[in-house]
Amino acid sequence: MTQPDVDVSEKVDAPLDAVWESWADFGGIYKFHSDVLRTTILTGSNSRGVGAVRRCELSDHRNDIEERIVAWEPKRLIGFEFKRTSLPIATAWGDFSFESCSASQTQVRMRFWFTPLGLVPRLMKPVMTWKIRSGFEKLLANNKNFVEQGTHWLEYETGRDSA
C-alpha cells in the first residue's frame, strides 16, 4: 500500500472502550466533527460495521459526503471509503486505528488517501492535502474533548449549548 496522503494521531485520556464507542457510533460523528452539520444512516444500511453507509451534510450547507465502512475490527480499526461526494475528490479512503496505551489512555491514528477530481484540483493536491490534514487534526482534537469531557464540539469551541 502507498504512503497515506494524510497521517495524523492523537492521544486521548480515556480507556479504549470509550474512545472506540465514540467512533463506532457511525451516525454520531456530528457530535465532535465541526465540519459536519448532520449525519444520516442511509436506509437499508447497517448503523455500524462493514457495509454501514452515512451521509454527512457539511457545515458549509453546500457539500456532502457519503461514506461506507469497508473494514471493521472492534476496538482496533475502522476502514472507510467515500462512496459519493460533492467535493472535488475523485476517490478517497482511509482508516482509524485504536491502540490502548494504558488503562486510561488511547492512541487514535487516522490515515487518508485521496485523488483530486479534474486537472486543476490535481495541481492543487499539496494545498488540498494541507487543508485536509488540518481538518483531520481538528477532528481528532474535537474527538479527544468529546470523549474526555463528554461535550458536543459546539460547547467547547464556541461556549454555546449544542441543544
C-alpha positions in Angstrom: 0.0 0.0 0.0 1.2 3.5 -0.8 2.0 6.1 1.9 -1.1 7.9 3.0 -1.7 11.5 1.8 -2.6 12.4 5.4 -1.5 10.6 8.6 -2.4 12.2 12.0 -2.8 10.9 15.5 -4.0 12.0 19.0 -3.6 10.5 22.5 -6.9 10.6 24.3 -7.0 10.4 28.1 -9.7 7.7 28.2 -9.9 3.9 28.1 -10.0 2.2 24.7 -13.7 1.2 25.2 -14.8 4.8 25.5 -12.7 6.0 22.5 -13.9 3.1 20.4 -17.5 3.7 21.1 -17.3 7.4 20.1 -16.1 6.3 16.6 -18.2 3.2 16.4 -21.3 5.4 16.7 -21.1 5.9 12.9 -24.1 8.2 12.8 -22.9 10.3 15.7 -19.8 11.9 14.2 -21.5 15.3 14.1 -21.1 15.4 17.9 -17.4 16.0 17.5 -16.8 16.9 13.8 -17.2 20.6 13.5 -17.4 20.5 9.7 -20.4 18.1 9.8 -23.8 19.7 10.3 -25.8 16.4 10.5 -25.4 12.8 9.6 -27.9 10.3 8.4 -27.5 6.5 8.2 -28.9 5.6 4.8 -31.9 3.4 4.5 -31.1 -0.3 4.1 -27.7 0.2 5.7 -26.3 -1.1 9.0 -25.8 1.5 11.6 -22.3 0.2 12.3 -19.9 -2.4 10.9 -18.9 -3.3 7.4 -21.5 -2.0 4.9 -22.8 0.8 7.0 -23.3 4.0 5.0 -23.8 7.5 6.3 -24.4 10.8 4.6 -22.6 13.7 6.2 -24.1 17.1 5.4 -21.2 19.6 5.7 -21.5 22.8 7.7 -20.9 25.0 4.5 -24.5 24.0 3.6 -23.3 23.2 0.0 -21.4 20.0 0.2 -21.9 16.4 1.4 -20.1 13.1 1.6 -21.5 9.5 1.6 -19.1 7.2 3.4 -19.2 3.4 3.6 -17.4 1.3 6.2 -15.2 -1.2 4.4 -13.2 -2.7 7.4 -14.3 -3.2 11.0 -12.2 -4.8 13.7 -13.8 -3.9 17.0 -11.6 -1.8 19.3 -8.8 -1.9 16.6 -9.8 -0.4 13.2 -12.5 1.2 11.1 -11.8 1.5 7.4 -13.9 3.7 5.2 -14.3 5.0 1.6 -16.1 7.9 0.0 -19.0 6.4 -1.8 -20.0 9.8 -3.2 -19.1 13.4 -2.6 -19.8 16.9 -3.9 -16.2 17.9 -3.1 -13.6 17.9 -5.8 -12.4 14.5 -4.9 -12.5 11.5 -7.4 -11.7 8.8 -4.8 -10.9 8.7 -1.1 -10.4 6.1 1.5 -8.9 5.9 4.9 -8.9 4.3 8.3 -8.9 5.0 12.0 -6.9 2.7 14.2 -7.0 2.5 18.0 -4.4 1.3 20.4 -4.6 1.2 24.2 -1.5 2.9 25.7 -2.7 2.2 29.3 -5.9 1.6 31.2 -6.7 5.3 30.9 -5.1 6.4 27.6 -5.7 5.5 24.0 -3.9 6.4 20.8 -6.1 7.2 17.7 -4.5 7.3 14.3 -6.1 8.4 11.1 -4.7 7.7 7.7 -6.3 9.1 4.5 -5.6 8.6 0.8 -7.3 10.7 -1.9 -7.3 11.5 -5.6 -8.4 15.0 -6.6 -11.0 15.4 -9.3 -10.1 17.1 -12.6 -6.9 18.8 -13.8 -6.9 21.9 -11.5 -7.5 20.0 -8.3 -4.6 17.7 -9.2 -2.4 20.7 -9.4 -3.8 21.8 -6.1 -3.1 18.5 -4.3 -0.5 19.9 -1.9 -2.9 22.7 -0.8 -5.8 20.2 -0.5 -3.6 17.9 1.5 -2.6 20.7 3.9 -6.3 21.7 4.3 -7.4 18.1 4.8 -4.6 17.4 7.3 -5.5 20.5 9.4 -9.2 19.4 9.3 -8.4 15.9 10.5 -6.1 17.2 13.2 -9.0 19.3 14.4 -11.4 16.3 14.1 -9.1 14.2 16.4 -8.7 17.1 18.9 -12.5 17.5 19.0 -13.0 13.8 19.5 -10.5 13.9 22.4 -12.5 16.7 24.0 -15.8 14.9 23.3 -14.5 11.6 24.9 -12.7 13.2 27.8 -15.3 15.9 28.7 -18.5 14.4 27.2 -19.4 17.6 25.4 -20.6 18.4 21.9 -17.9 20.3 19.9 -20.1 23.5 19.9 -19.8 23.7 23.7 -16.0 23.7 23.8 -15.4 25.6 20.5 -18.0 28.4 21.0 -19.2 28.2 24.5 -22.8 27.7 23.2 -25.0 24.9 24.2 -25.4 22.3 21.4 -29.2 21.7 22.1 
